[in-house]
Amino acid sequence: MTVSVLICDDSGFARKAMARSLPDGWDIDISFAEHGQQAIDMIKEGKGDILFLDLNMPVLDGYQTMQIIRKEDLPTLVIVVSGDVQEEARKRMLALGAVDFIRKPIDNEKLTTILAKYGIYTGATTAQKREQTNLLSENADEAEKLDAFRELANVAMGQAGENLAKILNEFIDLPIPNVSLLHSSELHMALDEVNRNKQMSAVSKGFISTGISGEAIILFNDSNVQSMASLLGDDISNNDGSGEIEVLMDVSNILIGACLNALSEQLNVKFTHNTPIILGLHRDLHELMNDQTSRWEKVLAIEIAYAISKHDISFELLLLIPDQDVDRVFNRLVFQKGSEDE
């Protein structure tokens, strides 16, 4: 009997990756939804015996979607597939009725084992990918490439958030990453929209591999530093600024280190990191970012706005990759070539 499978993710790249990871011998009819509301409508149409559900999406996110499924007792079995791998996220979704939780990027063998565990798929647990074709063509347009980069950032963001959540013992709110290919002047304007009239402090850490380089920057609103220090158990009452610097360095090392490690795994490259440096304390955003944004004419900018709502804390991780390296990143992500193979 054919099983109706629904894959719900706002990323087309992620939807294709999920579909390709399903066992080749499984008799299924696959449908796709771009957000939770579409998924709800399709389940009601009988298109979702099994739902693979992402968490971070527009319109209705995974939590809201799961709440509706539970409230309306919709006939679907939900498996969460997410880059947000915090234990609290897992607990919330399981409490709402999801049967399991899979980390992105998908481990095929683990997926088939989970399907077998619940009697969903009874074939070999070493089943191969449903398709062996590439997720995107080499002639993908800019929108398709940005979607792929957004999914790359989503996975890296989730792993970094998980590390910070463990250390702080707090739930980290993870957004949909904002990914754009911008001229340096446009980057200034984009950041201004988010951080208008705020004094900021920033830490920068460069990274490089064969053919790919970039810079990771943590932007911290000054009003949040004291709250973050309290969560870390640090004392910043001294007047020489060393306490604030220590807080910035601690958070930066946690987030940037985990994020770059996740990027390395997905791109199958090894990044060399330089020592993090303080770009400035209590300064206007333009002053902090002027040298960084003027180094390259055009950059791939990945902006991730982390938050800890319980303590009214927010801060940003900004990944900048120069335009000349963007195609190499894309080739490494989609085709696993183009950087260290050159």
Salt bridges, closest charged atoms under 4 A:
ASP9 OD2 - LYS104 NZ 2.62
GLU45 OE1 - LYS47 NZ 3.56
ASP54 OD1 - LYS104 NZ 3.55
GLU72 OE1 - LYS44 NZ 3.10
GLU88 OE2 - ARG92 NE 3.40
ASP100 OD1 - ARG90 NH2 3.85
GLU138 OE2 - LYS337 NZ 3.12
ASP147 OD1 - ARG150 NH1 3.95
GLU151 OE2 - LYS104 NZ 2.84
GLU162 OE2 - ARG103 NH2 3.54
GLU162 OE2 - LYS166 NZ 3.62
GLU170 OE1 - LYS310 NZ 3.99
GLU170 OE2 - HIS311 NE2 2.94
ASP192 OD2 - HIS286 NE2 2.87
GLU193 OE2 - ARG196 NH2 2.80
GLU215 OE1 - ARG295 NH1 2.49
ASP222 OD2 - HIS282 ND1 2.79
GLU244 OE1 - HIS282 NE2 3.10
GLU287 OE1 - ARG283 NE 3.82
ASP325 OD1 - ARG328 NH1 2.94
ASP327 OD1 - LYS145 NZ 3.06
ASP341 OD2 - ARG332 NH1 3.61
GLU342 OE1 - ARG328 NE 3.22
